[in-house]
Amino acid sequence: MKWIAVIAMLIDHIGAVVLEKGAIYAYNHQLASALDFDRTHFLLRADVWFRNVGRIAFPIFCFLLVEGFFHTSNRKNYAMRLFLFALISEIPFDLAFRYQILEFTYQNVFFTLLIGLLTIWAMEVLRQKSPVLALLPACVGLLAGNLMRTDYSWKGVLLILVLYLFYLYPAEKTIAGCLCLLWEPAACLAFVFLNLYNGKRGRSIKAFFYWFYPLHLLVLVMIRNILFSI
């Protein structure tokens, strides 16, 4: 499942970073490195496919986050890892999507996942006292995703909450999850893979999946710079 998400994310980011922020940007701004119209138009059409394929990555990562929440032996360490890699990934993320070393109008997806984890953790604690109290951290989490301008914003946090609340109800989880993703329908295809998940843990190469995010963004930035001097 992780490999599907990683490959989909890579395809998505090739489209976003190299094609949209590279070839198409260079053409629209008439840079010296720009390709001609025909090749740019071809890449523009390819980008649509790249981005649609890549849409399945985020729901799978959210699903894996919730699975990790229920199965990890140490939720505090889990949260600390997400926070650490959110910090590590911010400069590669800003270079890829904002052409700057560091800026604060758009934060990387690790922050979204971290907010989601902390939110469902707080909900889990308060639900034991009263289900109504769980609404409080849910609202705070959605607000935090929006105010921090994380990748996928409050919509990403909402999807994590849905996957958590309907954890034991596959049909309801699929329906509610797809409703959360109506703004990008291609992402609903992720539920095909989620519903085929057998619940078994694969080979543990945890460090690779954490490091892949910032490193692949840096590689794509370098490729964009080589090809388009951006």
Buried (B, 14 or more C-beta within 10 A) or exposed (E): BBEEBBBBBBBBBBBBBBBBBBBBBBBEEEEEBBBEEEEBEEBBEBBEEBBBBBBBBBBBBBBBBBBBBEEBEEBEEBBEBBBEBBEBBBBBBBBBBBEEEEBEEBBBBBBBBBBBBBBBBBBBEBBEEEEEBBEEBBEBBBEBBEEBEBBBBBBBBBBBBBBBBBBEEEEEBBBBBBEBBEEBEEBBBBBEBBEEEEEEEEEEEEEEBBEBBBBBBBBBBEBBEEBBEB
